[in-house]
Amino acid sequence: QVQLSESGGGLVQAGGSLRLSCAASGRTFSTYPMGWFRQPPGKEREFVAAISQSGRNTNYADSVQGRFTISRDNAKNTVYLQMNSLKSEDTAVYYCAQARSLLRLARLTTEYDVWGQGTQVTVSS
């Protein structure tokens, strides 16, 4: 069973940037698509981005398209989320997750079965 650990969160001003990392332990990391989700205060967890096993294919929520970039380094068992032009509405706890299915870039939380503990991102306006 893979274990996931996020890092890189923090406090940033609007318009700034952060890069989140998600380190995975276990030998299955490169086998599965990976995703990033976030949970704003008082709201449900929502999809942010997903990446295929090779990193060739990606998928983004409309709200982050063009500002966020998901990538992965299978040699380092790590997936990244580069966040640029941050807005106050990006404030949330950010989670990485491993998909259940090998076949597609899922967008629903129920399609992921391994989760990290989350990292807080706070954007001040």
Protein Blocks (a to p, Z undefined) as FASTA:
>chain_A
ZZdddehiacddehiacddddddedjklmmpccddddddehiacddfbdcdfkomaccdd
fklgokaccdddfklopacdddehiafklgccddddddfblkbccfbfklpcbdcebjad
dddZZ
